[in-house]
Amino acid sequence: MYKVTLEPTGKVIEVNKEESLLTALREAGVYVKSSCGGHATCSDCIVKVLVGVDEVTPPEFDELQLIGNVFHITKERLACQTKLTGDITIDLSAHDKSSDEQKLKAKTSAFSASKSKPKAVRVRSKEQVEEIKNERQEKYLAKQTTDDGWHKHWEKDSEGNPKKKLGGGKRPREFRTDHIDHERDAKLREEARVRREAREKSPEAIAKREPKTFNESYADKNSAPKEVKDRKKFRK
């Protein structure tokens, strides 16, 4: 068991080395503000160590992630993550129960007032709606009569006259299919296929597909290209 002196009251309590400082303070009836229940997520239970900075356990990852590694500068620790290795003195002046209750009450009362206050709903009569429509229509017509040439200028020619419509924007005509004879077309395609196969099997077509030798390709000297003629001349 270690002793903890509480400032500014001067009260002394005993704390077990196996329990956190927040748990020991609550068991002793000392008020310490905390919103997360001791899970190192709110930073409300910060206390300042006045005496015995070396008599506390080093901060763990959760505490460092929340308030940073600044204990050697600020001497502040999370009470829910701090355990003792000796006697210390801490400052609890930031934990005032009356002021915290007053702040919470003001916050909740302001929220309740904002919720209970009825919202002003503006309801127009039918005559007002018609009047607004007429005003907008008059403004639109006045704008068109006093047009400076910019309103829909893409629909006017260089002289300010409306352009002639060239058929744009019309629905395209549908393709006629009533005059198509599918049976006749199928018959013509079949006849064309038969003629093509017969033409490919003819002796002339087979002879054309057979590979020719170099001399056969250019049997006629006049039909040979110039580079072939020069090559034959060079060989001689």
Residue frames as a rotation matrix with the C-alpha (Angstrom) as fourth column:
MET 1
0.579 0.815 0.000 0.00
0.815 -0.579 0.000 0.00
0.000 0.000 -1.000 0.00
TYR 2
-0.620 -0.744 0.249 1.25
0.753 -0.654 -0.077 3.48
0.220 0.140 0.965 -0.89
LYS 3
-0.015 0.564 -0.826 0.12
0.671 -0.606 -0.426 6.88
-0.741 -0.561 -0.369 0.32
VAL 4
-0.375 0.017 0.927 -1.28
0.808 -0.484 0.336 9.54
0.454 0.875 0.168 -2.02
THR 5
-0.476 0.163 -0.864 -1.59
0.525 -0.736 -0.427 13.14
-0.706 -0.657 0.265 -0.85
LEU 6
0.035 0.623 0.781 -4.37
0.982 -0.167 0.090 15.10
0.187 0.764 -0.618 -2.56
GLU 7
-0.764 -0.260 -0.590 -3.94
0.355 -0.934 -0.049 18.79
-0.538 -0.247 0.806 -3.17
PRO 8
-0.411 -0.476 0.777 -5.34
-0.214 -0.779 -0.590 21.36
0.886 -0.409 0.218 -2.49
THR 9
0.638 0.749 0.180 -7.36
-0.351 0.075 0.933 19.61
0.686 -0.658 0.311 0.26
GLY 10
-0.266 -0.836 0.481 -4.36
-0.903 0.041 -0.427 17.86
0.337 -0.548 -0.766 1.84
LYS 11
0.647 0.577 0.498 -6.27
-0.706 0.701 0.104 14.59
-0.289 -0.419 0.861 2.20
VAL 12
-0.524 -0.840 -0.142 -4.20
-0.850 0.507 0.139 11.39
-0.045 0.194 -0.980 2.32
ILE 13
0.690 0.716 0.107 -5.45
-0.696 0.697 -0.171 8.04
-0.197 0.044 0.979 1.02
GLU 14
-0.300 -0.759 0.578 -3.87
-0.460 0.645 0.610 4.61
-0.836 -0.083 -0.542 0.67
VAL 15
0.513 0.379 -0.770 -3.64
-0.855 0.145 -0.498 2.96
-0.077 0.914 0.398 -2.75
ASN 16
0.525 -0.288 0.801 -2.90
0.057 0.951 0.305 -0.66
-0.849 -0.115 0.516 -3.58
LYS 17
-0.390 -0.795 -0.464 -0.09
-0.480 -0.254 0.840 -1.11
-0.786 0.550 -0.282 -6.09
GLU 18
-0.771 0.112 0.626 -2.27
0.464 0.772 0.434 -3.48
-0.435 0.626 -0.648 -8.16
GLU 19
0.269 0.942 0.199 -5.14
0.904 -0.175 -0.391 -1.00
-0.333 0.285 -0.899 -8.79
SER 20
-0.226 -0.314 0.922 -5.21
0.739 -0.672 -0.048 2.17
0.635 0.670 0.384 -10.80
LEU 21
-0.956 -0.204 -0.210 -5.22
0.291 -0.738 -0.609 5.61
-0.031 -0.643 0.765 -9.27
LEU 22
-0.584 0.803 0.115 -8.73
-0.584 -0.515 0.627 6.34
0.563 0.299 0.770 -10.59
THR 23
0.100 0.623 -0.776 -10.18
0.185 0.754 0.630 3.22
0.978 -0.206 -0.039 -8.96
ALA 24
-0.432 -0.346 -0.833 -8.56
0.855 0.137 -0.500 4.04
0.288 -0.928 0.237 -5.61
LEU 25
-0.994 0.075 0.081 -9.80
-0.091 -0.970 -0.224 7.64
0.062 -0.230 0.971 -5.68
ARG 26
-0.264 0.961 -0.086 -13.37
-0.539 -0.074 0.839 6.57
0.799 0.268 0.538 -6.42
GLU 27
0.079 0.257 -0.963 -13.30
0.551 0.794 0.257 3.94
0.831 -0.551 -0.079 -3.67
ALA 28
-0.671 -0.399 -0.625 -12.13
0.741 -0.349 -0.574 6.67
0.011 -0.848 0.530 -1.26
GLY 29
0.328 0.911 -0.250 -15.04
0.876 -0.392 -0.280 8.91
-0.353 -0.127 -0.927 -2.28
VAL 30
-0.334 -0.517 -0.788 -12.88
0.089 -0.850 0.519 11.46
-0.938 0.104 0.330 -4.09
TYR 31
0.739 0.674 0.026 -14.45
0.140 -0.115 -0.983 13.00
-0.660 0.730 -0.179 -7.20
VAL 32
-0.560 -0.810 -0.170 -12.46
-0.095 -0.142 0.985 12.59
-0.823 0.568 0.003 -10.44
LYS 33
0.331 0.709 -0.622 -14.07
-0.709 -0.248 -0.660 13.42
-0.622 0.660 0.421 -13.74
SER 34
-0.812 -0.521 0.264 -14.16
-0.213 0.685 0.697 10.50
-0.544 0.509 -0.666 -16.21
SER 35
0.030 0.848 -0.529 -16.33
-0.909 -0.196 -0.367 9.86
-0.415 0.492 0.765 -19.26
CYS 36
-0.009 -0.103 -0.995 -14.97
-0.783 0.620 -0.058 6.57
0.622 0.778 -0.086 -20.62
GLY 37
0.888 0.416 0.195 -15.04
-0.438 0.636 0.636 4.50
0.141 -0.650 0.747 -17.44
GLY 38
0.383 -0.829 0.407 -11.27
-0.523 0.168 0.835 4.00
-0.761 -0.533 -0.370 -17.27
HIS 39
0.618 -0.113 0.778 -10.59
0.551 0.768 -0.327 2.82
-0.560 0.631 0.537 -20.84
ALA 40
-0.317 -0.858 -0.404 -8.18
0.307 -0.496 0.812 5.63
-0.897 0.134 0.421 -21.85
THR 41
-0.357 0.236 0.904 -10.42
0.930 0.001 0.367 7.19
0.086 0.972 -0.219 -24.50
CYS 42
0.637 0.738 0.222 -11.63
0.703 -0.674 0.226 10.51
0.316 0.013 -0.949 -23.00
SER 43
-0.395 -0.895 0.205 -8.60
0.628 -0.426 -0.651 12.17
0.670 -0.128 0.731 -21.27
ASP 44
0.411 0.612 0.675 -10.96
-0.133 -0.693 0.709 13.64
0.902 -0.381 -0.203 -18.61
CYS 45
0.961 0.019 -0.275 -9.21
0.254 0.328 0.910 11.98
0.107 -0.944 0.311 -15.64
ILE 46
0.169 -0.955 0.243 -5.89
0.403 -0.158 -0.901 13.80
0.900 0.250 0.358 -16.10
VAL 47
0.960 -0.012 -0.281 -4.10
0.263 -0.315 0.912 14.52
-0.099 -0.949 -0.299 -12.80
LYS 48
0.503 -0.822 0.268 -0.85
-0.336 -0.472 -0.815 16.37
0.796 0.320 -0.514 -12.22
VAL 49
0.619 -0.400 -0.676 1.89
0.718 0.636 0.282 14.69
0.317 -0.660 0.681 -10.20
LEU 50
0.836 -0.284 0.470 3.52
-0.366 -0.926 0.093 17.25
0.409 -0.250 -0.878 -7.89
VAL 51
-0.023 -0.826 0.563 5.79
-0.979 0.132 0.154 14.97
-0.202 -0.548 -0.812 -5.88
GLY 52
-0.162 -0.148 0.976 7.02
-0.242 0.964 0.106 11.50
-0.957 -0.219 -0.192 -6.79
VAL 53
0.421 0.305 -0.854 7.18
-0.870 -0.130 -0.475 11.60
-0.256 0.944 0.211 -10.58
ASP 54
-0.437 -0.664 -0.607 9.45
-0.768 0.626 -0.132 8.54
0.468 0.408 -0.784 -10.45
GLU 55
-0.848 0.147 0.509 7.02
-0.303 0.653 -0.694 6.59
-0.435 -0.743 -0.509 -8.24
VAL 56
0.309 0.949 -0.064 4.47
-0.575 0.133 -0.807 5.86
-0.757 0.286 0.587 -10.95
THR 57
0.065 -0.225 0.972 4.42
0.535 0.830 0.156 3.23
-0.842 0.510 0.174 -13.69
PRO 58
-0.844 -0.414 -0.342 5.49
-0.054 -0.568 0.821 4.40
-0.534 0.711 0.457 -17.17
PRO 59
0.028 0.911 -0.412 2.66
-0.715 -0.270 -0.645 5.32
-0.698 0.313 0.644 -19.56
GLU 60
-0.297 -0.028 0.954 1.44
0.387 0.910 0.147 2.55
-0.873 0.413 -0.260 -21.86
PHE 61
-0.854 -0.148 0.499 0.55
0.516 -0.126 0.847 2.72
-0.062 0.981 0.184 -25.53
ASP 62
0.060 0.972 0.228 -3.12
0.939 -0.132 0.318 3.73
0.340 0.195 -0.920 -25.05
GLU 63
0.572 0.116 -0.812 -2.14
0.576 -0.762 0.297 6.69
-0.584 -0.638 -0.502 -22.89
LEU 64
-0.484 -0.820 -0.305 0.67
0.265 -0.469 0.842 7.79
-0.834 0.327 0.445 -25.19
GLN 65
-0.663 0.293 0.689 -1.67
0.731 0.054 0.680 7.64
0.162 0.955 -0.250 -28.15
LEU 66
0.374 0.927 -0.037 -4.22
0.898 -0.352 0.262 9.85
0.230 -0.132 -0.964 -26.37
ILE 67
0.955 0.023 -0.295 -2.12
0.149 -0.899 0.411 12.58
-0.256 -0.437 -0.862 -24.68
GLY 68
0.665 -0.746 0.038 1.36
-0.173 -0.204 -0.964 11.98
0.727 0.634 -0.265 -26.11
ASN 69
0.337 -0.670 -0.661 4.72
0.868 0.493 -0.057 11.42
0.365 -0.555 0.748 -24.45
VAL 70
0.028 -0.230 0.973 4.76
0.001 -0.973 -0.230 14.71
1.000 0.008 -0.027 -22.51
PHE 71
0.810 0.334 -0.481 4.81
0.437 0.204 0.876 13.51
0.391 -0.920 0.020 -18.89
HIS 72
-0.033 -0.910 -0.414 8.42
0.998 -0.049 0.029 14.66
-0.046 -0.412 0.910 -18.41
ILE 73
-0.768 -0.192 0.612 7.26
0.327 -0.938 0.117 18.20
0.551 0.290 0.782 -19.32
THR 74
-0.168 0.826 0.539 3.72
-0.441 -0.552 0.708 18.58
0.882 -0.118 0.457 -18.00
LYS 75
-0.955 -0.220 0.197 3.86
-0.280 0.462 -0.842 15.97
0.094 -0.859 -0.503 -15.20
GLU 76
-0.090 0.992 0.093 0.31
-0.951 -0.057 -0.304 14.98
-0.296 -0.116 0.948 -16.18
ARG 77
-0.985 -0.163 -0.053 -0.99
-0.171 0.959 0.227 11.41
0.014 0.233 -0.972 -16.27
LEU 78
-0.095 0.965 -0.243 -4.27
-0.549 0.153 0.822 9.62
0.830 0.212 0.515 -16.86
ALA 79
-0.278 0.010 0.961 -5.52
-0.949 0.155 -0.276 8.44
-0.151 -0.988 -0.034 -13.46
CYS 80
0.733 0.646 0.211 -7.14
-0.602 0.761 -0.242 5.37
-0.317 0.050 0.947 -15.03
GLN 81
0.810 -0.479 -0.338 -3.79
0.034 0.614 -0.789 4.20
0.585 0.627 0.514 -16.50
THR 82
-0.049 -0.863 0.502 -1.50
-0.600 -0.376 -0.706 5.12
0.798 -0.336 -0.500 -13.58
LYS 83
0.816 0.161 -0.555 -0.34
0.311 0.686 0.658 2.67
0.487 -0.709 0.510 -10.92
LEU 84
0.713 -0.489 0.502 2.00
-0.671 -0.683 0.289 3.45
0.201 -0.543 -0.815 -8.03
THR 85
0.382 -0.683 -0.622 5.42
0.432 0.727 -0.534 2.21
0.817 -0.065 0.573 -7.03
GLY 86
-0.657 -0.577 -0.486 5.77
0.710 -0.257 -0.655 4.65
0.253 -0.775 0.579 -4.11
ASP 87
0.074 0.666 -0.742 4.23
0.785 -0.498 -0.369 7.60
-0.616 -0.555 -0.560 -2.26
ILE 88
-0.631 -0.212 0.746 3.17
0.691 -0.591 0.417 10.58
0.352 0.778 0.520 -4.41
THR 89
-0.361 0.545 -0.757 1.36
0.312 -0.694 -0.649 13.91
-0.879 -0.471 0.081 -4.23
ILE 90
-0.577 0.244 0.779 -1.14
0.804 0.004 0.594 14.87
0.142 0.970 -0.199 -6.94
ASP 91
-0.881 0.300 -0.365 -3.11
-0.213 -0.942 -0.261 18.00
-0.422 -0.152 0.894 -7.83
LEU 92
-0.539 0.782 0.313 -6.91
0.838 0.536 0.103 17.61
-0.087 0.318 -0.944 -8.20
SER 93
-0.547 0.320 -0.774 -7.80
0.062 -0.906 -0.418 21.28
-0.835 -0.277 0.476 -8.55
ALA 94
-0.838 0.224 -0.497 -9.05
-0.543 -0.259 0.799 20.65
0.051 0.940 0.339 -12.13
HIS 95
-0.596 0.645 -0.478 -11.67
0.369 0.749 0.550 18.20
0.713 0.152 -0.684 -10.83
ASP 96
-0.914 0.389 0.113 -14.44
-0.333 -0.562 -0.757 20.28
-0.231 -0.730 0.644 -9.24
LYS 97
-0.723 0.656 0.216 -17.74
0.671 0.741 -0.005 18.44
-0.163 0.141 -0.976 -8.97
SER 98
0.052 0.801 -0.596 -19.93
0.469 -0.547 -0.694 21.53
-0.882 -0.244 -0.404 -8.58
SER 99
-0.212 -0.191 -0.958 -18.49
-0.609 -0.742 0.282 23.32
-0.765 0.643 0.041 -11.62
ASP 100
-0.986 -0.151 -0.068 -18.73
-0.150 0.636 0.757 20.17
-0.071 0.757 -0.650 -13.74
GLU 101
-0.458 0.887 0.065 -22.36
0.803 0.444 -0.398 19.65
-0.382 -0.130 -0.915 -12.74
GLN 102
0.111 0.476 -0.872 -23.12
0.054 -0.879 -0.473 23.29
-0.992 0.006 -0.123 -13.54
LYS 103
-0.597 -0.406 -0.691 -21.52
-0.652 -0.255 0.714 22.98
-0.466 0.877 -0.113 -16.99
LEU 104
-0.958 0.255 0.135 -23.43
0.288 0.860 0.421 19.79
-0.008 0.442 -0.897 -17.70
LYS 105
-0.178 0.943 -0.280 -26.70
0.704 -0.076 -0.706 21.36
-0.687 -0.323 -0.651 -16.55
ALA 106
-0.021 0.116 -0.993 -26.19
-0.385 -0.918 -0.099 24.41
-0.923 0.380 0.064 -18.76
LYS 107
-0.854 -0.368 -0.368 -25.36
-0.476 0.266 0.838 22.20
-0.210 0.891 -0.402 -21.71
THR 108
-0.792 0.595 0.133 -28.40
0.607 0.790 0.081 19.97
-0.057 0.145 -0.988 -21.31
SER 109
-0.031 0.817 -0.576 -30.74
0.484 -0.492 -0.724 22.89
-0.875 -0.301 -0.380 -20.65
ALA 110
-0.312 -0.143 -0.939 -29.56
-0.614 -0.724 0.315 24.66
-0.725 0.675 0.138 -23.80
PHE 111
-0.988 -0.053 -0.145 -30.09
-0.144 0.659 0.738 21.49
0.057 0.750 -0.659 -25.80
SER 112
-0.523 0.851 -0.047 -33.55
0.787 0.461 -0.409 20.96
-0.327 -0.251 -0.911 -24.33
ALA 113
-0.027 0.499 -0.866 -34.51
0.042 -0.865 -0.500 24.56
-0.999 -0.050 0.003 -25.03
SER 114
-0.634 -0.267 -0.726 -33.41
-0.668 -0.283 0.688 24.24
-0.389 0.921 0.001 -28.65
LYS 115
-0.957 0.287 -0.045 -35.49
0.232 0.847 0.478 21.09
0.175 0.447 -0.877 -29.03
SER 116
-0.349 0.877 -0.329 -38.58
0.812 0.108 -0.574 22.39
-0.468 -0.467 -0.750 -27.26
LYS 117
-0.420 0.169 -0.892 -38.67
-0.231 -0.970 -0.075 25.69
-0.878 0.174 0.447 -29.14
PRO 118
0.404 0.631 0.662 -41.20
0.501 0.453 -0.738 25.37
-0.765 0.630 -0.133 -31.97
LYS 119
-0.707 -0.662 0.248 -39.90
0.531 -0.266 0.805 26.04
-0.467 0.701 0.539 -35.42
ALA 120
-0.114 0.636 -0.763 -41.49
-0.327 -0.750 -0.576 28.89
-0.938 0.184 0.293 -37.30
VAL 121
-0.522 0.048 0.852 -43.18
0.699 0.595 0.395 27.45
-0.488 0.802 -0.344 -40.37
ARG 122
-0.632 0.254 -0.732 -44.07
-0.419 -0.907 0.048 29.97
-0.651 0.337 0.680 -43.01
VAL 123
-0.391 0.610 0.689 -47.33
0.748 0.647 -0.147 29.10
-0.536 0.458 -0.709 -44.75
ARG 124
-0.932 0.067 -0.355 -48.39
-0.246 -0.837 0.489 31.18
-0.264 0.543 0.797 -47.74
SER 125
-0.006 0.992 0.124 -51.97
-0.120 0.122 -0.985 31.60
-0.993 -0.021 0.118 -48.74
LYS 126
0.107 0.127 0.986 -53.22
0.853 0.497 -0.156 30.77
-0.510 0.858 -0.055 -52.22
GLU 127
0.959 0.267 0.099 -53.44
0.281 -0.839 -0.466 34.48
-0.041 0.474 -0.879 -53.11
GLN 128
0.516 -0.837 -0.182 -49.81
-0.533 -0.480 0.696 35.04
-0.670 -0.263 -0.694 -52.10
VAL 129
-0.178 -0.573 0.800 -48.66
0.322 0.734 0.598 32.10
-0.930 0.364 0.054 -54.21
GLU 130
0.461 0.427 0.778 -50.52
0.868 -0.033 -0.496 33.45
-0.186 0.904 -0.386 -57.25
GLU 131
0.972 -0.116 -0.204 -49.06
-0.124 -0.992 -0.024 36.89
-0.200 0.048 -0.979 -56.68
ILE 132
0.134 -0.984 0.114 -45.52
-0.351 0.060 0.935 35.51
-0.927 -0.165 -0.337 -56.56
LYS 133
-0.095 -0.116 0.989 -46.09
0.722 0.676 0.149 33.55
-0.685 0.728 0.020 -59.77
ASN 134
0.797 0.457 0.395 -47.41
0.603 -0.568 -0.560 36.66
-0.032 0.684 -0.728 -61.53
GLU 135
0.754 -0.581 -0.306 -44.40
-0.416 -0.783 0.462 38.71
-0.508 -0.221 -0.833 -60.41
ARG 136
-0.171 -0.853 0.493 -41.99
-0.004 0.501 0.865 36.10
-0.985 0.146 -0.089 -61.73
GLN 137
0.154 0.308 0.939 -43.85
0.902 0.343 -0.261 35.90
-0.402 0.887 -0.225 -65.03
GLU 138
0.977 0.213 -0.025 -43.76
0.191 -0.919 -0.346 39.69
-0.097 0.333 -0.938 -65.43
LYS 139
0.381 -0.911 -0.159 -40.02
-0.481 -0.342 0.807 39.76
-0.790 -0.231 -0.568 -64.71
TYR 140
-0.234 -0.461 0.856 -39.44
0.437 0.736 0.516 37.04
-0.868 0.495 0.029 -67.29
LEU 141
0.490 0.497 0.716 -41.46
0.861 -0.150 -0.486 38.85
-0.134 0.855 -0.501 -69.97
ALA 142
0.943 -0.180 -0.279 -39.77
-0.164 -0.983 0.077 42.16
-0.289 -0.027 -0.957 -69.20
LYS 143
0.049 -0.986 0.162 -36.38
-0.231 0.147 0.962 40.51
-0.972 -0.084 -0.221 -69.57
GLN 144
-0.127 -0.050 0.991 -37.35
0.797 0.589 0.132 39.12
-0.590 0.807 -0.035 -72.96
THR 145
0.797 0.486 0.358 -38.63
0.603 -0.638 -0.479 42.48
-0.004 0.598 -0.802 -74.27
THR 146
0.825 -0.561 -0.063 -35.49
-0.546 -0.821 0.166 44.30
-0.145 -0.103 -0.984 -73.12
ASP 147
0.705 -0.578 0.410 -33.20
0.500 0.816 0.290 41.59
-0.503 0.000 0.865 -74.49
ASP 148
0.416 -0.657 -0.629 -29.76
-0.569 -0.727 0.384 42.80
-0.710 0.198 -0.676 -75.51
GLY 149
0.464 -0.201 -0.863 -29.25
-0.816 0.284 -0.504 40.00
0.347 0.937 -0.032 -78.03
TRP 150
-0.608 -0.775 0.172 -27.67
-0.776 0.535 -0.334 37.53
0.166 -0.337 -0.927 -75.67
HIS 151
-0.115 0.641 0.759 -30.83
-0.607 0.559 -0.564 35.54
-0.786 -0.526 0.325 -74.84
LYS 152
0.406 0.219 0.887 -30.70
0.324 0.874 -0.364 32.34
-0.855 0.435 0.284 -76.93
HIS 153
0.256 -0.384 -0.887 -28.20
-0.712 -0.696 0.095 33.93
-0.654 0.607 -0.452 -79.29
TRP 154
-0.737 -0.586 0.336 -27.31
-0.247 0.697 0.673 30.51
-0.629 0.414 -0.659 -80.72
GLU 155
-0.159 0.771 0.617 -30.80
0.733 0.511 -0.450 30.33
-0.662 0.381 -0.646 -82.27
LYS 156
0.786 0.399 -0.472 -30.31
0.053 -0.804 -0.592 33.57
-0.616 0.440 -0.653 -84.25
ASP 157
0.466 -0.622 0.630 -28.28
0.866 0.174 -0.469 34.42
0.182 0.764 0.620 -87.31
SER 158
-0.565 -0.817 -0.114 -25.91
0.825 -0.556 -0.099 37.36
0.017 -0.150 0.989 -87.71
GLU 159
-0.664 0.374 0.647 -28.82
0.005 -0.863 0.505 39.74
0.748 0.339 0.571 -88.35
GLY 160
-0.859 0.305 0.411 -30.75
-0.477 -0.185 -0.859 38.69
-0.186 -0.934 0.304 -85.25
ASN 161
0.087 0.918 -0.386 -33.40
-0.961 0.180 0.211 36.70
0.264 0.353 0.898 -87.08
PRO 162
0.377 0.088 0.922 -34.32
-0.552 0.821 0.148 33.17
-0.744 -0.565 0.358 -86.04
LYS 163
-0.684 -0.685 -0.249 -32.32
-0.643 0.406 0.649 30.50
-0.344 0.605 -0.718 -87.80
LYS 164
0.228 0.723 -0.652 -34.03
-0.901 0.410 0.140 28.12
0.369 0.555 0.745 -90.17
LYS 165
0.201 -0.090 0.975 -34.48
-0.620 0.759 0.198 24.70
-0.758 -0.645 0.097 -88.75
LEU 166
-0.272 -0.447 -0.852 -32.67
-0.946 0.289 0.150 22.07
0.179 0.847 -0.501 -90.81
GLY 167
0.394 0.536 -0.746 -34.62
-0.418 0.828 0.374 19.10
0.818 0.164 0.551 -89.53
GLY 168
-0.680 -0.704 -0.206 -32.65
-0.103 0.370 -0.923 18.65
0.726 -0.606 -0.324 -86.33
GLY 169
-0.805 0.318 0.501 -34.37
-0.552 -0.089 -0.829 17.31
-0.219 -0.944 0.247 -83.28
LYS 170
0.178 0.906 -0.383 -36.85
-0.965 0.237 0.113 15.24
0.193 0.349 0.917 -85.26
ARG 171
0.265 0.000 0.964 -37.52
-0.462 0.878 0.127 11.61
-0.846 -0.479 0.233 -84.56
PRO 172
-0.699 -0.594 -0.398 -35.66
-0.628 0.243 0.740 9.41
-0.342 0.767 -0.542 -87.06
ARG 173
0.247 0.804 -0.541 -37.70
-0.956 0.292 -0.002 7.46
0.156 0.518 0.841 -89.51
GLU 174
0.223 -0.090 0.971 -38.11
-0.434 0.882 0.181 3.76
-0.873 -0.462 0.157 -88.99
PHE 175
-0.750 -0.544 -0.377 -36.55
-0.601 0.322 0.731 1.34
-0.276 0.775 -0.568 -91.46
ARG 176
0.373 0.880 -0.294 -39.00
-0.923 0.320 -0.213 -0.46
-0.093 0.351 0.932 -93.71
THR 177
-0.698 -0.591 0.404 -38.77
-0.570 0.800 0.186 -4.24
-0.433 -0.100 -0.896 -93.48
ASP 178
0.211 0.881 0.423 -42.00
-0.292 0.470 -0.833 -5.25
-0.933 0.052 0.356 -95.13
HIS 179
0.739 0.068 -0.670 -40.42
-0.671 -0.024 -0.741 -5.33
-0.066 0.997 0.028 -98.62
ILE 180
-0.356 -0.934 0.017 -37.63
-0.933 0.356 0.042 -7.74
-0.045 -0.001 -0.999 -97.63
ASP 181
0.743 0.508 -0.435 -38.04
-0.560 0.828 0.011 -11.35
0.366 0.236 0.900 -98.83
HIS 182
0.159 -0.728 0.667 -35.97
-0.884 0.195 0.424 -13.42
-0.439 -0.657 -0.613 -96.42
GLU 183
0.520 0.070 0.851 -36.61
0.100 0.985 -0.142 -16.71
-0.848 0.159 0.505 -98.24
ARG 184
0.964 -0.163 0.211 -35.40
0.196 -0.099 -0.976 -15.27
0.180 0.982 -0.063 -101.55
ASP 185
0.510 -0.816 0.273 -32.30
-0.811 -0.562 -0.165 -13.80
0.288 -0.138 -0.948 -99.90
ALA 186
0.215 -0.415 0.884 -31.47
-0.583 0.671 0.457 -17.13
-0.783 -0.614 -0.098 -98.28
LYS 187
0.748 0.118 0.653 -31.84
0.377 0.734 -0.565 -18.91
-0.546 0.669 0.505 -101.64
LEU 188
0.885 -0.447 0.130 -29.58
-0.135 -0.514 -0.847 -16.37
0.445 0.733 -0.515 -103.38
ARG 189
0.322 -0.804 0.500 -26.93
-0.939 -0.206 0.274 -16.74
-0.118 -0.558 -0.822 -100.68
GLU 190
0.352 -0.141 0.925 -26.98
-0.151 0.967 0.204 -20.53
-0.924 -0.212 0.320 -101.05
GLU 191
0.902 -0.005 0.432 -26.62
0.417 0.265 -0.869 -20.30
-0.110 0.964 0.241 -104.85
ALA 192
0.704 -0.689 0.171 -23.72
-0.561 -0.688 -0.460 -17.88
0.435 0.228 -0.871 -104.48
ARG 193
0.253 -0.613 0.749 -22.01
-0.780 0.328 0.532 -20.27
-0.572 -0.719 -0.395 -102.06
VAL 194
0.582 0.019 0.813 -22.36
0.279 0.934 -0.221 -23.20
-0.764 0.356 0.539 -104.47
ARG 195
0.937 -0.240 0.252 -20.92
0.182 -0.281 -0.942 -21.14
0.297 0.929 -0.220 -107.36
ARG 196
0.527 -0.779 0.340 -18.00
-0.835 -0.549 0.036 -20.00
0.159 -0.303 -0.940 -105.20
GLU 197
0.252 -0.417 0.873 -17.14
-0.436 0.756 0.487 -23.57
-0.864 -0.504 0.009 -104.17
ALA 198
0.755 0.059 0.653 -17.32
0.486 0.619 -0.617 -24.77
-0.441 0.783 0.439 -107.79
ARG 199
0.882 -0.440 0.169 -15.09
-0.191 -0.661 -0.725 -21.93
0.432 0.607 -0.667 -108.91
GLU 200
0.356 -0.777 0.520 -12.53
-0.907 -0.153 0.392 -22.73
-0.224 -0.611 -0.759 -106.22
LYS 201
0.245 -0.216 0.945 -12.42
-0.113 0.962 0.249 -26.42
-0.963 -0.168 0.211 -107.29
SER 202
0.987 0.126 -0.095 -11.86
-0.099 0.028 -0.995 -25.64
-0.123 0.992 0.040 -110.97
PRO 203
0.494 -0.855 0.159 -8.44
0.869 0.494 -0.039 -26.60
-0.045 0.157 0.987 -112.52
GLU 204
0.194 -0.427 0.883 -7.62
0.365 -0.804 -0.469 -22.94
0.910 0.414 0.000 -113.24
ALA 205
0.690 0.112 0.715 -8.07
-0.532 -0.591 0.606 -21.97
0.491 -0.798 -0.348 -109.60
ILE 206
0.914 -0.388 0.118 -6.04
0.199 0.682 0.704 -24.94
-0.353 -0.620 0.700 -108.37
ALA 207
0.345 -0.820 0.457 -3.24
0.877 0.107 -0.469 -24.12
0.336 0.562 0.756 -110.80
LYS 208
0.329 -0.189 0.925 -3.16
-0.076 -0.982 -0.173 -20.53
0.941 -0.013 -0.337 -109.55
ARG 209
0.849 0.058 0.525 -2.85
-0.516 -0.124 0.848 -21.70
0.114 -0.991 -0.075 -105.96
GLU 210
0.794 -0.606 -0.046 0.09
0.607 0.789 0.093 -24.05
-0.020 -0.102 0.995 -106.64
PRO 211
0.549 -0.651 -0.525 3.49
-0.115 -0.681 0.724 -22.51
-0.828 -0.337 -0.448 -105.81
LYS 212
0.965 -0.246 0.095 5.70
0.107 0.036 -0.994 -21.62
0.241 0.969 0.061 -108.80
THR 213
0.246 -0.954 -0.169 9.48
0.924 0.179 0.338 -21.81
-0.292 -0.240 0.926 -109.11
PHE 214
-0.025 -0.339 -0.940 11.55
0.140 -0.933 0.333 -18.73
-0.990 -0.123 0.071 -109.66
ASN 215
-0.920 -0.391 -0.033 12.00
0.011 -0.109 0.994 -19.37
-0.393 0.914 0.105 -113.36
GLU 216
-0.485 0.814 0.319 8.31
0.855 0.364 0.371 -20.17
0.186 0.453 -0.872 -113.88
SER 217
0.183 0.571 -0.801 7.27
0.727 -0.626 -0.281 -17.02
-0.662 -0.531 -0.529 -112.13
TYR 218
0.293 -0.177 -0.940 9.16
-0.410 -0.911 0.044 -14.87
-0.864 0.373 -0.340 -114.60
ALA 219
0.056 -0.221 0.974 9.05
0.697 0.706 0.120 -16.94
-0.714 0.672 0.194 -117.76
ASP 220
0.631 0.172 0.756 8.31
0.688 -0.574 -0.444 -13.80
0.357 0.800 -0.481 -119.68
LYS 221
-0.365 -0.895 -0.258 11.37
0.924 -0.315 -0.217 -11.57
0.113 -0.317 0.942 -119.38
ASN 222
-0.574 0.158 0.804 9.39
0.140 -0.948 0.286 -8.44
0.807 0.276 0.522 -120.00
SER 223
0.506 0.861 0.049 7.05
0.038 -0.079 0.996 -9.18
0.862 -0.502 -0.073 -117.07
ALA 224
0.201 -0.503 -0.841 9.93
0.938 0.347 0.017 -9.45
0.283 -0.792 0.541 -114.53
PRO 225
0.946 0.116 -0.302 10.61
0.233 -0.893 0.386 -6.42
-0.224 -0.435 -0.872 -112.33
LYS 226
0.708 -0.698 0.104 13.71
-0.388 -0.507 -0.769 -4.32
0.590 0.505 -0.630 -112.94
GLU 227
0.197 -0.678 0.708 15.54
-0.961 0.009 0.276 -5.57
-0.193 -0.735 -0.649 -109.83
VAL 228
0.558 0.039 0.829 15.05
-0.052 0.999 -0.012 -9.18
-0.828 -0.036 0.560 -111.00
LYS 229
0.954 -0.220 0.203 16.40
0.222 0.062 -0.973 -8.36
0.201 0.974 0.108 -114.44
ASP 230
0.468 -0.823 0.321 19.46
-0.753 -0.562 -0.343 -6.68
0.463 -0.081 -0.883 -112.92
ARG 231
0.264 -0.360 0.895 20.06
-0.726 0.536 0.430 -9.70
-0.635 -0.763 -0.120 -110.69
LYS 232
0.778 0.049 0.627 19.96
0.295 0.851 -0.433 -12.09
-0.555 0.522 0.648 -113.64
LYS 233
0.861 -0.483 0.161 22.31
-0.068 -0.423 -0.903 -9.80
0.504 0.767 -0.397 -115.59
PHE 234
0.334 -0.747 0.575 24.76
-0.940 -0.308 0.145 -9.74
0.069 -0.589 -0.805 -112.69
ARG 235
0.479 -0.116 0.870 24.77
-0.284 0.917 0.279 -13.56
-0.830 -0.381 0.407 -112.48
LYS 236
0.929 -0.151 0.339 25.77
0.371 0.391 -0.842 -13.82
-0.005 0.908 0.419 -116.13
